[in-house]
Amino acid sequence: MTHAPGAAGRLARFEQAKARPEMALLRAHSVEWVLSIFAEHLAAGPVEVAHFHEVVDVELAQLRAAGSPDLQESTRTARDYCNDWVARQWVNRALVDGVEQYTLTAAALDVLAFADRLVDRRSTVSESRLQQILDAVARLSDDADPDPQRRVDRIDEQIAALQAQREALLAGDVPPTPPARLHEQLHGVMDLARHLPADFKRVADSVYTMHRRFVGEAEDEPAGRGRALQAFFADHDLLEASAEGRAFRGLMRLWGSHRAQAALRRDIDALLSQEFAAELTPEQRRALRTLPRTLVDAAEDVQDTYRRLTQSLERFVQHRSEGDRDLRARLARAQAAAHALFGQGARRVQVELQLGAGLPEIQSIAQVQLADPGLRERPPVLDEVVWDDGGLTPAQIRELGGPDLDEIRRAVTTATATAGSGRPTLGEVWAALPPEQRRPRNVVGLLHVAVAAGATFLDDTGDRLEAVRTDGSRVVCTVPWAVLPAPAADLVAEPGPAAEPETEESLA
């Protein structure tokens, strides 16, 4: 059996991959401690340049003290390393709202995710992952089918399957899902969510690269505004046609719907309230809670990069347009002056000369303002303002204001005195309030007083406070369970007898 060689045909592709920033980071001799710094300080989001330099200097000193062989003989500072990381496209440095910030590129995020998978050594092949593939293939087949009747038939089949599942659930014939399968599905969701920042960071990096190239070309070729704009729009079209660009547009369409956002948060709350959630690690619970925020941050990162690019484009166009208009105006004035001087004849020419102050050089009549004598006149006396309280009593007006913090602090003192441990809970303080003070507005005031006093809050535990509105209706407010600290000894000690004032006779 003869073998047809084909490796040479793939060589160019892998040579191209070898030049990628991901491969350069993986082949770096300092990859271990560089990834450690990236994961610890930059994976969560942007960091100010000055602060990151200080952090990296501290990390380098600790690594050198620990005997890291790559850093023992190196005298490079954090600034030197950061400049090298920016040049290698592992870190982006951008000016955001007047502050320089560092962020990880998509290449660095991909390497961090790859390293996590190497350390975790957990297989991604699971029943939930296979089910996701089957569902994706089924949706693709439906979307690609041009026959409406076949698509309707498949929808009828799905409706029948869902109806059978509904009847089985009502009859109690469906056993509960095993915890192992739930954990497997959760790992699948977390794997998908783990790759989202890198995917959308790739879109931001594409816009960032386009931004830098556009600024550089605009500075190098001041006369080639048309070519610079043409290249910009061509790059923009390529970005919109990329897989990451289409995914970003899909995210914005999905995340632009408040119903989709509310559904995601509602599903996460329902998931964490199940018994299965008690077995989750704090990292898993935190990852689920922050998933909506992660999507928002990814979208805002791309939009912020687009905003900076748009501002640069607008400044470039306005600057060139204003320069062109000014040049054309100067040329027109010079031409008019030449016609005036040399068009009257060659024998005798008179040039008007103006001595003294000339007219101000203005470009628009809008820049001229005439003096108004009325501006120096005294303003008329204001009429006496008659206060209209709307027929409300002072007590009713106070009800429309904020919380009564003084009354809440007195309730804290009362509850502290009656509590056996000297540390009352929020519910005990609420019960110590007079009934007319148990308003919804004072719930916020109670939380404010508790935080200011240094109360201890417990996660995943709530306290129900019943409040009465001004119209007499009742509402139950759920607040985090908290216990207030015991008062200091010097604050609760009984006051001693007041010292008598010193007089001249006592001093004598």
Salt bridges, closest charged atoms under 4 A:
GLU22 OE1 - ARG20 NE 3.50
GLU59 OE2 - HIS41 NE2 2.81
ASP84 OD2 - ARG88 NE 2.97
ASP97 OD1 - ARG307 NH2 3.64
ASP110 OD2 - ARG202 NH2 2.26
ASP120 OD2 - ARG122 NE 3.41
GLU127 OE1 - ARG181 NE 3.73
ASP142 OD1 - ARG154 NE 2.20
ASP143 OD1 - ARG151 NH2 3.82
ASP145 OD1 - ARG150 NH2 2.89
ASP145 OD2 - ARG154 NH2 2.77
ASP147 OD2 - ARG150 NH1 3.17
ASP191 OD1 - ARG122 NH2 3.05
ASP191 OD2 - ARG129 NH2 3.62
ASP191 OD1 - ARG194 NH1 2.58
ASP199 OD1 - ARG202 NH1 3.43
GLU221 OE1 - ARG227 NH2 3.61
ASP235 OD2 - ARG213 NH2 2.41
GLU240 OE2 - HIS236 NE2 3.93
GLU240 OE1 - ARG249 NH1 2.75
ASP269 OD1 - ARG289 NH1 2.50
GLU279 OE1 - HIS183 NE2 2.93
ASP297 OD1 - ARG293 NE 2.97
GLU300 OE1 - ARG293 NH2 3.55
ASP301 OD2 - LYS201 NZ 3.17
ASP304 OD1 - ARG307 NH2 2.37
ASP304 OD2 - ARG308 NH1 2.42
ASP324 OD2 - ARG225 NH2 3.54
ASP326 OD2 - ARG330 NE 2.93
GLU399 OE1 - ARG439 NE 3.39
GLU399 OE1 - ARG441 NH2 3.50
ASP406 OD1 - ARG409 NH1 3.58
GLU407 OE1 - ARG410 NH2 2.61
ASP460 OD2 - ARG285 NH2 3.34
GLU466 OE2 - ARG474 NH1 3.38
